[in-house]
Amino acid sequence: MIKRVVADYPLALLALLLTAYGVAMVYSAGQTDAQIPADMNAWQRQLMWLGAGLVMAFAVSRASVRFLEWVTVPAYTLAIILLLITLAFGSGAGTAKSMSGWLTIGGVRLGQPSELAKVAVVLMLARLFASRREAPKSLVDLIVPAIAVLVPWVLVMAQPDLGTGMVFVGIFFGMMFWAGTSWPLLLLVASPAVSLILAFSTGLWGAWFLLLIALVLWFKPYVVEGVVLIVANVVMGVAAPVLWDNLKPHQQSRILVFIDPQQDPKRTGYHVIQSQIAIGSGGLTGRGYLEGTQKEGAFLPAQTTDFIFAVLGEELGFLGVSAALLLFVFLFLRVIRVAARANDGFSSLVAFGLLSSWFVHVVVNVGMTLNLMPITGIPLPFFSYGGSFMLSCWLAVGILVRVSAEGRGEADALPIGLRR
């Protein structure tokens, strides 16, 4: 069960560089005229969480992949139990005071179980997909994996935590793709969500519905599957206006502000407007480390957590942003290499699932600071302050190091769906 570690130094180094970069930005984000103690000392706590994360990563990297496969069901069960407890007794924090995402006992916040749930869902999906002899070919083949994602997704959305809910969806589609699911089937699975989004325009929804019918006729699913898909898309199209009317005013405002932040510049639109001002003022080289004026005046909300990327853009400019994004690209490419060289389907799928989680976090976090994505309160991996998130990131690094160590040199060990 305990294995010698053959360290993947490039992967570990990239994660360390990103974390060091992040700690430096968290320190800068805390240096404001407002002198908020929680933000000023955030970088010290972040270093403490990093230390704990490194210990966790090392411990996990010592366990074999077979042990990870064995512990999948207990970890998934524990994650569901913790999400249920959090939903009943949890609390909010910071800019997310209205949600119940933190497990709290005696007034002390112990962490966010949703972070453990992300890793547990990756392990569970990897086990389910790897147990198949071939790639999913129909909607029936995806029922059990979909349920494995749906249960924690519902519990997280009930908190409510839209950002984490989006991560679960990203993990599911990423792992379906890596398991060999065809593009038409992926599109069919996503079609109800597309109908919900396009329902704001009758013309767009009508065009999409005709395209969907053509896709169903071409893909030729089972009759029951085809009927279910068509009905689901019609229901989503009809339900969209009803769902909109039942949203709370502040929820409607967030969506409208995403379309046009100037509709409510002093309230809901304030976050993204200040973020755009900060990033835009950075220019090519930035205002200088510790010299961001938007940051110093504490105009940026959640600048040590959700909007840390805006601090980076203001102080280090395009070059600093490019350096951070390049580090993420190199990390993602390294993880893809680990997934492609893994010894078996389970290991390969675990690696790609963890990559999918990070990818969604980066795309949504960076996108929301630029108003390319709605604000959902999702952190930037290795950068944003947060104990639970830092631990989960380094837990993932430890797992990836183990997968890399056991798969080193296996050039032909491709994921299930690529064995053709």
N, C-alpha and C positions, 0 to 999 in steps of 0.2 A: 504493500500500500504506500509506503514511503519511498520516494525515488530520489536519486541524485539529480541536482539541478544543472542542466546545461543552459546557462543563461543566454537569453536573446538580448545581447547588449544594445544593438541598435534600437529595439523596441523600448527597452527600459530607459535608455538615454533620451529618446524623444519624449517619453512621458515625463521624465525628470525636468527636461528643458521647458516643457509647457508649464509644469507646476511651478518652477522657479520664476518663470515669466509672470505667471498668475499671481504669485505671492507678492512680487514687486509691484504689480498693478493694484492689488488689494491694499498694500501699504500706502501707495499714493492716493488711492480713493478715500482713505481715512483722514488724510491731511486737509481739513477744510476749515474755513473761518468759523463754522458752527461748532467745531470741536466736540463732536458727538463721541462719548467714550466707547460706545459699542462699535463704531466704525474705526476709531483711532487704534484700538487694540485688536481689530479683526485679523490683522496679518500675523500676530503672535499666536492666536488661537488656530489660525490656518496652519501654521508650522506644527503645532501640536497634533492636529488632525493628520497632517502629512506623515509625521512620525508613526502614528498609529496605523496609517494606511500602508506604510512601507513594511511594518511588522506583519500586517495581515497578508500583504502580497507575497512576502517571503514564505510565510507559513503555507499559503495555498499552493505556491509553486512547488512545494515539497510533496504534495499529495498527487497521486497518479490520476490520470483522466478517468480511469475506471472507478476510482473512489468518487469523483465528481458525478459520474453517471449514477452511481449507487445512491448518492445523497440527494439526487434531483427531486424525488417525490417528497421526502421529508422537508427539504428546503421550500418547495412550492407550497406544501401544506402549512408550514409555519408562516410563510408570507401572507397567505389568505387569512389565517387566524389573526395575525397582527393588523391587517387591513380592516378586518371586522371590528377589532377592539378600538382601533384608531377612529373609525367612523362613529363609534358609540361614545368614546371618551376623549377623542383627540381635540387639539386646539390649533389655532392659527399662530402666525408669527410674522413680524415685520410688515411688509406690504401685503401679506396674505392673511390678515387677521380674520377675514370672513370665512376661511375654510378650516377644515379639521384634519390637516395633513400631518400634524406632529403628534406622536405618541407622548402623552403627558401623564405623569404620576406624581401626585402630591405637589402640583404646581411646577414640577421640573420637566422640561422638554427633553426626552431621551433620544429623539431622532425621527426620521421619516421612513416608515416601513415600506413606502412605495419604492425607495431606492433598492432595498433588498428584493422587492417584487420584480423589478426589471431584470435582475440577474437570474432569479428563479424562473421567470417566464422563458428566458433564453434557454436555460437548461432543459426545461420541460418540452419546449418546442423541438429542441435538438434531439431529444430522446424519442419523441413521437415521429418526427420525420425520418430519423435514422433507422427506425424499426421497420420501415417500409422497404420492399425489394426494388421498387421503382418510384419515379417521381409522381406526384399527384396528377391525375389526369381528369378528374371530375370534381364537382362541388362536394359530392359525397365523401371523397377522400380527404376533404379539408374540414369536415364537421368537427371531429375530435380536436384537432389543433385550434380551430376557431373558438371552441368552448374553453380551452385552456387559456386563451387570451381574454375572452369575453368576461370571465368571472372576475379577475383582478381589475379589468378595465371598468366594469360597472361600479365596483367598490371605490375606485379612484375618482371616477367621474361624479360619484355621489358626494365627494368631500366638499366642494367640487374642485377638481384639479385638471383643467383642460390640457395644460402643457404635458403632464405625465401621461394623460390619456393618449395624446398624439404620439408619444414615444412608444407606447405599447403597439399602436397601429403600425408605426414604422418598423418595429422589430418583426411583427407578423409578416408584413409584405417583403421585407428584406430576406427573411429566412425562407419564405415560400419561393422566392426567386432563386436563392442559392440551393434549394432542394430540387430545383429543376422544373418548377411549375412554368408552363408556357405563358407567353405574354397575353394571348387572348383570354386564358383562364384568369390571370391576374386582373385583367381589365374587367372581366365579368364580376369578379369578387368585389371590386371597387365601385362597380356601377351604381349601387344604391346611394353611396355617399356623393358621387358625382351628380346624380339626379337632385339630391338635396341642395347642393351648392348652386346648380344651374337653374333651380326652380324660380329664382328671382326674375328671370326673363322667360316669358312664354316661348318666344322664338328660339332661344338657345336650347331650352329644355326639349322643345319639339324636334329640333335638329339632332340633339343627342339621342332622343328616344328612337328615331329612325335608324341612326347609326347602331344603336344597341340591338335592334331587331335584326339588322344585317349581320352583326357579329354573332348573334345567337344562331342564325340560320347557317352561317359559315362554320362555326365551331361545332355545331350539332351535339349539344349536351343531351342527356336523357330528357324525355318529355316533361317529367315532373320538375326537373331542375330548370328547364327553360321557362316553364309557367311561373315557378317561384320567382325567378329573376325579373320577369316582366312585371309581375304583380308588385314585387318589392320596389321597383323603380317608379311605378305609378303611385304607390302609397307615399313614397318619399316626395314625389312631385306635388301631390295633393296636401301632404302634411306640412310642407315648408311654411306656408303662410300661417297655419295654425300654431306651429312651433314659434314663429316670430312673434305672434300676438301674445304668447304666453311667457316670453322672456321678460325678465325684470327690466325696468328702465335703464339701469346702469349697464346691463348686458347688451341691450340694443345699442346703447351709446358707444360701447367699445367697438362694435361692428361698424357702425356709421363712421366713427373716428378713424378706423383703419382705412376706409375709403377716402375720407377727407378730414385730417386732423384739425383743420381750422374751424370745423363745426363747433368744437367745444375746446378752445385753446387753453382755457384756464382750469379745466377740470380733467375730463377723460383724455383729451388730446395733449395735455401738458407733458406727459412722459415722453412721447415720441417726438414732439416738437423740440424739447430741450436736448434730446439725444441727437437729433439731426443737426441742431445748431453746434453741439459739441464736436461731432465728427466732421462736419463741414468746415469748422474753424481750424481744424488740425492741418489742413493742406497736405503738402508733400512730406514734410519732416516733423510737423507737430509744433506745439507751443513749448515743448521741453518737458522732461520728466519732472513731476511735482509742480508744474507751472500751469496746469489747466484752470482757466478762469471759471468755466461752468462748474467744474468739480470743486474748486475752492469755495465758491459761493453756495455750494450744496444745492444748486439748481437741479442737478440730475437726481432723479429718484432711484433708490436701491442701487447706488453706484458701486457698492462693493459686491453686489450679488447679480441681479438680472441685467443691469446696465453697465457692467464692468467693461464691455467692449467699447462703449461710448467714451469712457475714460481713456482707454488705449488709443482710440482714434484721435481724440483731442490733443493728447500730450505727445504722442509719437508719430502721428500722422499716417499717411499712406504707407510709408516704408515700415513703420512699426506694425500696422495692421497686416501688411503683406507677409512680414516675417512670421507672425502668429499663424496666419492661414496656411502658409507653406509648411510649418511644423505639423499642423493638423493633416495636411495632404500627405506628407511623408509618413506620418503615423498610420493613416488609413491604408496607404499602399503596403506598408509593412504587415499590417494585420491581414490584408488580402493575401499576401504571400504566405503567411502562417496558415490561413484557412485552406489555401490551395495545396499546401504540402503536408497537411495533417494526415495521420495514419488511417483514419476511419471517418465515416459520415458524421458521427456524433461530435467528434472533436472539431471537424471542419465547420459544422453548423454552429457550434458554440462560438467559435471565433468570429464568424460572419455576423451572428446575432448581436454580439457585443459591439462590433463595428457599426451595425445598423443603429443601435442605441446612441452611440456617440455622434454619428452622422446627423441624426434628427436633432439632437441637442444643438449642434453647431449651426445647422441651417436655420432652425427656428430662432435661436437666440440672436444670431447676427442679423437675420431677416427682420426681427421685430425692432431692433435698434435703428434700422433704416426704413421702417414702415413698409417693408416688403412682406411682412407676416403680421398677423394680429398679436397684440401683447398678451402673452399667456403665462408669464412668470416662470420661464424655463431657464435654468442656469447654463453657463458655458463650461464644458468639461475642463478640469484642471485649473481654471481661471477663477470662476465665481466662488465667493466665500460660502462655506457651508460644510459642516462636519459630516453629515450623512452622505452627501454627494461626493465629497473627497474620498471617503472610505469606499464607496461603491466603485468609483473610478479606479482606485488602486486594487480593489478586489478583482476587477476585470483584468487589470494588468497582470496580476499574479496568475490568473487562469490562462491568459494568453501565453505567458512565459512557459507554463507547463505544457500547453498544447504544442508550442514551438519546439520545446525540448524533445518531446516524444515523436514529433513528425519530421525532425531535421533529416534531410537527405532523401526523403520519400517523394521524389519528383512526380511520380505517377499516381499519388494518392489524392485524387480529385474528389470534390463533393459529389453527392449522389447524382444530382441532375446534370453534371458535366461528364459523366462516364458514358460516352456515346461513341 
